[in-house]
Each structure stands twice: as structure tokens, then as C-alpha cells.
């Protein structure tokens, strides 16, 4: 699994003009799934997201995690994270898992986060989504879990 993590003061996803998920202070996490991903990998990513020290402490250092400050997380599935642009001008999506594989794994990731008491909202699979966010810092990290 691959995640593009952005620290945000707010983020929301709309589908056809309707808000389907929104959070305040926390993380906006774009999640890509590949063919070899498993529930164990999703659980590993959840733990990484919960304990990633990306929030500033009173000294201005990134020493606090989502678990420490009980922030919110917006999870948005994004198959394009596995787009391969090494050849030509059109990305290849061969490494991206099909929705039938990705949807349950992203759902399991969300469950793992919620089990730890974190407020999680999501986008919608198989829909054209508009994502609006205010990136704080900016702070953006790319996480690969295997």
C-alpha cells in the first residue's frame, strides 16, 4: 500500500456537489492499493498513520502523532498513486489493484484506525471526487508499506 499523507487544518471530499467526508485538524490520506497488498499490510499502514510524528509540539518540532493529539483522518482511495510514468506520456495503471480488491482493503484500513478511537471520514469508491484541503506547513509525506 502507498499513502500520500498531508497534515491539514481542514479537508473535504465532494461527489456531485455533496460533501461525503470532511475533517478538521488532522490528516488527509490518499491511499493506493497494489495487487500484492493484504489486510496485514493495511493494518501496518494504519499503525504508521496513527503513530507518525507529523504534528508540532509546544517547541515547534514534529514530535506528536495522530494518537497523541486525537486528530481526525480523511481517507481517500487514489489508484493513481500506483501510476507508472517512466515510459511515454500516458501513465500505466498496471500496478494499481482493481476496485474489487482495493475497496475492502481501504475499508479495513479505516476500521483499524477507528478501532483506535480516531474519527475517520472517507471519499467514495468509483466516483469522481473533488478534494479540497488546507495543507499545514506544508507537510506532505509519501509512505510505502509492504
N, C-alpha and C positions, 0 to 999 in steps of 0.2 A: 504494500500500500504506500501511497505517496500522499503527503499533505502539504499544502501551501497554507501557512499559518500567519495571520495578520492580527496584531494587537489593535483593538478598536475601542472607540468610545461609543460607537453605535453601528449597527449593521442591520440590513433587512433585505429580504427576498420578496419580489412580487412576481405573480404569474397573472397575465392578462389584467393588470392594474390592481389586483388584490394582493394584500400582504399575506404571505403564507408562513413567514417566520421572521422574527426580529429580536434583537438583543441590545442591551445597553453595554456597559463596560465589560469587556471580555475579549473573546477570540472569535474571529471569523475563520473557519477552517474549510478550505476547498479540498475534497478528498477524491483521489483517483485510485481505482482498483485494477489490478492486472490479473492474468489468468491463474497464477500460482498462489494468490492470496487465500488465506484461511481464517476461520474465526480466531485462532491463536494469534495471528498477525494483527487482526483488528483489536484484540484485547491489548496487545503490546503497544499499538498506536494510542489507544485510549489512555494507558498509563503514562505514556510520554507526554500527551497533551495535558493531563492532569498535573504533572509534576515539572513541566518545563518552566524554568525560572525566566520569565519574559516580562514580568511586571516590576516596576521600580519600588524599592523600599524607601524609607524616610531619608536616606542618604543619596537618592537618585541612582542607585545601582540596580541592575536587573537581578534581584535576589528572591523575588516572590513568584509563586506559581498560581495557577487557577485554583488549586486546592487551598492554598494559603489565604487567598482573598475571596473565595467563593464567587468568582466571576461567572459570567454566562458564556455559552458557546453556541455559535450558529454554524451548523454543519451543512455544507453544500456539496453534493456529488458533482464531480467535474472530470469526465472521461478525457478531456483534452490535456490533463496533466501527464498522460502517457503518450501524447503525440510525439512522433519522431520526425524531426525536421532536418536530419543530417543530409538527406538527398533531395534534390529538386526543390520546388517551391510549394508543393502541396504536402501538408503533414500526413503521415501514415498513422492510422489508428490501430494497427495490428496488435500492439501491446496492451491496449485497453480491453478490459473484460466486458462482455456484453451486459446489458442492464439486468438480465435474468440472474447473472452471477453477482454483479456489483450491488444491486439493491439490498439483498439480505445481509451482505457483509457490512454495508454502511449502516443499516438498521441495527445490527449487532453492536457496532461501534457506539452508536447513540445510546443503546441500552447500557453498555459498560460505563459510559460517562454518567448517565442518570443514576445508576446504582451507587455512585459515589456522592450523590446529593447535588450534582451540578444541574442547573437549569439549562436545558438544551433545546434549541429550535432547529428546524431544518428547512431546506428547499423541497422541491418536488421532483421526483424522477420522471424522465421522459417528457418534461415540459420545458418550454423556452422560458428561462428565468432572467429577471433583471436583478442585479445585486448592487445595492448602494451601501457604502461603508465609509467611515471616517477612520483612517489608519492613524494610530497614535505613534509618534516618534519621528518618522515612520519605523515600525518594527515588523519585519517580514522574514519568515524562515521557511526553508524547504526541508521537509523531513521525509526520508525514505526508511521504511520499515520492512524487513524481510526475515 
